[in-house]
């Protein structure tokens, strides 16, 4: 056993155990003991090892991992060896994966989220009206990701639910309050060296679209006021005549 586990040192100073470890770590798929043996023997004339020796070195590596309290070990999977995270760390991985899911939003989800963020509190019918399509599925998705939540009911007919953004929304976009959401004049600074640039860009574009809609509504109201004023002047002129 001790002879078989002689940790051979190669010319470059690397050890046999470290080479086996590196090959397993670098492989995208489980690597068999036979393949590890072939790679080593074919590239080093001074050494001859068996598949059993490879397996013994894997056991030795795992003992070293356990002694040092490392979070991973080498397991045999599909007739090969691969590095895996130890089960006692699976909870923390699930937390990470859940958090990471917050960052994966479709363009339609970003669009709906932007409407809620800039118009909150807002009802689903109002979101539908702005987008021009039904937003029920997207609203549910955003709630599942804890990015929006119910904040009450509207006084409008039917008393539809009102939605607002959550603390998770603030964390997702790296801000402390909705007042920090991007404005047109800030776009260059926001997009510079920012891993959330794409999402913030979409939020900005949506906010600009909504602002244009508001401007058009205001413009329409102004034109209507001018027309009404002209009509009043005409009526007054006719009475004087």
C-alpha positions as CSV (number, residue, x, y, z in Angstrom):
1,X,0.0,0.0,0.0
2,X,2.7,2.5,1.0
3,X,4.7,1.7,-2.1
4,X,1.7,2.1,-4.3
5,X,1.0,5.5,-2.7
6,X,4.5,6.9,-3.1
7,X,3.6,10.5,-4.1
8,X,6.0,10.6,-7.1
9,X,7.5,14.0,-7.8
10,X,7.8,15.1,-11.4
11,X,10.6,17.1,-12.9
12,X,8.6,20.3,-12.7
13,X,8.1,19.8,-8.9
14,X,4.5,18.7,-9.0
15,X,3.4,15.7,-7.1
16,X,1.4,12.7,-8.5
17,X,-1.5,13.4,-6.1
18,X,-1.7,17.0,-7.2
19,X,-1.7,16.0,-10.9
20,X,-4.6,13.5,-10.3
21,X,-6.4,16.3,-8.4
22,X,-5.9,18.8,-11.1
23,X,-7.1,16.5,-13.9
24,X,-10.3,15.7,-12.0
25,X,-10.9,19.3,-11.2
26,X,-10.3,20.6,-14.8
27,X,-12.6,18.0,-16.4
28,X,-16.1,19.1,-17.4
29,X,-17.3,15.5,-17.0
30,X,-16.5,12.7,-14.5
31,X,-13.0,11.4,-15.4
32,X,-12.4,7.6,-15.1
33,X,-9.4,6.1,-13.3
34,X,-8.4,4.5,-16.6
35,X,-8.2,7.8,-18.4
36,X,-6.3,9.5,-15.5
37,X,-3.8,6.6,-15.6
38,X,-3.4,6.7,-19.4
39,X,-2.7,10.5,-19.3
40,X,-0.1,10.2,-16.7
41,X,1.7,7.1,-18.0
42,X,1.7,8.3,-21.6
43,X,3.4,11.5,-20.6
44,X,5.8,10.4,-17.9
45,X,8.2,7.5,-18.8
46,X,9.5,7.1,-15.2
47,X,6.2,6.1,-13.7
48,X,3.8,3.2,-13.9
49,X,0.6,3.3,-11.9
50,X,-2.7,1.3,-12.0
51,X,-6.3,2.3,-11.9
52,X,-6.4,1.1,-8.3
53,X,-3.6,3.4,-7.4
54,X,-5.5,6.3,-8.8
55,X,-8.5,5.4,-6.6
56,X,-6.3,5.1,-3.6
57,X,-4.9,8.6,-4.3
58,X,-8.5,9.9,-4.5
59,X,-9.1,8.5,-1.1
60,X,-6.0,10.1,0.2
61,X,-7.1,13.5,-1.3
62,X,-10.5,13.2,0.4
63,X,-8.8,12.5,3.7
64,X,-6.8,15.6,3.3
65,X,-10.0,17.6,2.5
66,X,-11.8,16.3,5.6
67,X,-8.8,17.0,7.8
68,X,-8.7,20.7,6.7
69,X,-12.5,21.1,6.8
70,X,-12.9,21.9,3.1
71,X,-16.3,22.3,1.6
72,X,-15.8,19.8,-1.3
73,X,-14.6,16.3,-1.9
74,X,-14.1,13.9,-4.9
75,X,-17.0,11.5,-5.6
76,X,-17.3,8.6,-8.0
77,X,-20.1,9.5,-10.5
78,X,-21.0,7.7,-13.7
79,X,-17.9,5.5,-13.5
80,X,-15.6,8.5,-13.1
81,X,-14.3,11.0,-10.5
82,X,-15.6,14.6,-10.1
83,X,-15.4,17.3,-7.5
84,X,-18.7,18.0,-5.6
85,X,-19.7,20.2,-2.7
86,X,-20.3,18.4,0.5
87,X,-24.0,17.9,1.5
88,X,-23.7,20.0,4.6
89,X,-23.2,23.1,2.4
90,X,-26.2,22.5,0.2
91,X,-28.4,24.8,2.2
92,X,-26.0,27.7,1.5
93,X,-25.9,26.9,-2.1
94,X,-29.7,26.9,-2.3
95,X,-29.6,30.4,-0.7
96,X,-27.2,31.6,-3.4
97,X,-29.2,30.1,-6.2
98,X,-32.4,31.7,-4.9
99,X,-30.7,35.0,-4.7
100,X,-29.2,34.6,-8.2
101,X,-32.7,33.9,-9.6
102,X,-33.7,37.5,-8.7
103,X,-31.2,38.8,-11.3
104,X,-32.8,36.9,-14.2
105,X,-35.6,39.0,-15.6
106,X,-37.1,39.0,-19.1
107,X,-37.6,42.3,-20.9
108,X,-41.3,42.1,-20.4
109,X,-40.8,41.6,-16.7
110,X,-38.4,44.6,-16.6
111,X,-41.0,46.7,-18.5
112,X,-43.8,45.8,-16.0
113,X,-41.4,46.3,-13.1
114,X,-40.5,49.7,-14.4
115,X,-44.1,50.7,-14.6
116,X,-44.8,49.7,-11.0
117,X,-41.6,51.3,-9.8
118,X,-42.3,54.7,-11.4
119,X,-46.1,54.8,-11.0
120,X,-46.5,53.0,-7.6
121,X,-48.9,52.3,-6.1
122,X,-50.5,51.0,-9.3
123,X,-53.2,48.5,-10.2
124,X,-52.9,45.6,-12.7
125,X,-55.4,47.2,-15.1
126,X,-53.3,50.4,-15.1
127,X,-50.2,48.3,-15.9
128,X,-52.1,46.6,-18.7
129,X,-53.2,49.9,-20.1
130,X,-49.7,51.3,-20.2
131,X,-48.2,48.1,-21.7
132,X,-51.1,47.4,-24.1
133,X,-51.2,43.7,-23.1
134,X,-52.4,41.6,-20.2
135,X,-49.7,41.6,-17.4
136,X,-51.3,39.0,-15.1
137,X,-48.6,36.4,-15.6
138,X,-45.7,38.9,-15.3
139,X,-47.2,40.4,-12.1
140,X,-47.3,36.9,-10.6
141,X,-43.7,36.3,-11.6
142,X,-42.5,39.6,-10.1
143,X,-44.4,38.7,-6.8
144,X,-42.8,35.2,-6.8
145,X,-39.4,36.9,-7.0
146,X,-40.4,39.2,-4.2
147,X,-39.8,42.3,-6.4
148,X,-43.3,43.7,-6.0
149,X,-46.0,43.2,-3.4
150,X,-49.6,44.1,-2.7
151,X,-49.9,47.5,-0.9
152,X,-53.7,47.8,-0.6
153,X,-56.8,48.3,-2.8
154,X,-57.7,51.1,-5.1
155,X,-60.8,53.2,-4.6
156,X,-61.7,52.7,-8.3
157,X,-64.7,50.5,-9.3
158,X,-64.0,46.8,-8.4
159,X,-61.4,47.9,-5.9
160,X,-58.4,46.3,-7.7
161,X,-55.2,45.5,-5.8
162,X,-52.5,48.1,-5.7
163,X,-48.9,47.0,-6.2
164,X,-45.6,48.5,-5.1
165,X,-41.9,47.6,-5.1
166,X,-40.3,45.7,-2.2
167,X,-37.0,45.8,-0.3
168,X,-35.8,43.0,-2.5
169,X,-36.4,45.3,-5.5
170,X,-34.0,47.8,-4.0
171,X,-31.4,45.2,-3.3
172,X,-31.8,43.8,-6.8
173,X,-30.9,47.2,-8.4
174,X,-28.4,48.2,-5.7
175,X,-30.3,51.3,-4.5
176,X,-31.6,52.5,-1.1
177,X,-35.0,53.9,-2.3
178,X,-37.0,54.3,-5.5
179,X,-35.9,58.0,-5.5
180,X,-32.5,56.7,-6.6
181,X,-34.0,55.1,-9.8
182,X,-32.1,56.4,-12.9
183,X,-33.1,59.7,-14.6
184,X,-32.2,60.6,-18.2
185,X,-29.4,63.0,-17.1
186,X,-27.8,60.2,-15.1
187,X,-27.7,57.5,-17.8
188,X,-23.9,57.9,-18.6
189,X,-22.9,57.5,-15.0
190,X,-25.3,54.6,-14.3
191,X,-24.1,52.5,-17.3
192,X,-20.4,53.0,-16.5
193,X,-18.8,49.9,-14.9
194,X,-22.2,48.6,-13.7
195,X,-23.1,44.9,-13.8
196,X,-26.8,45.9,-13.7
197,X,-26.5,48.2,-16.6
198,X,-28.8,46.3,-18.9
199,X,-31.6,46.2,-16.4
200,X,-31.2,49.8,-15.5
201,X,-31.1,50.8,-19.1
202,X,-34.5,49.1,-19.7
203,X,-35.9,50.8,-16.6
204,X,-34.7,54.1,-17.9
205,X,-36.1,53.6,-21.4
206,X,-39.5,52.6,-19.9
207,X,-39.5,55.7,-17.7
208,X,-38.8,57.9,-20.7
209,X,-41.7,56.3,-22.6
210,X,-44.0,56.9,-19.7
211,X,-42.8,60.5,-19.4
212,X,-43.6,61.0,-23.2
213,X,-47.0,59.6,-22.6
214,X,-47.6,62.0,-19.8
215,X,-46.3,64.9,-21.9
216,X,-48.7,64.0,-24.7
217,X,-51.6,63.9,-22.3
218,X,-50.6,67.3,-20.9
219,X,-50.2,68.6,-24.4
220,X,-53.6,67.3,-25.3
221,X,-55.1,69.0,-22.3
222,X,-53.4,72.3,-23.2
223,X,-54.7,72.2,-26.8
224,X,-58.2,71.5,-25.5
225,X,-58.0,74.5,-23.1
226,X,-56.9,76.8,-26.0
227,X,-59.7,75.6,-28.2
228,X,-62.2,76.1,-25.4
229,X,-60.9,79.6,-24.8
230,X,-61.2,80.5,-28.4
231,X,-64.8,79.3,-28.5
232,X,-65.6,81.5,-25.5
233,X,-64.1,84.5,-27.2
234,X,-66.1,83.9,-30.4
235,X,-69.3,83.6,-28.4
236,X,-68.6,86.8,-26.5
237,X,-67.9,88.6,-29.9
238,X,-71.2,87.4,-31.3
239,X,-73.2,88.7,-28.3
240,X,-71.6,92.1,-28.7
241,X,-72.6,92.3,-32.3
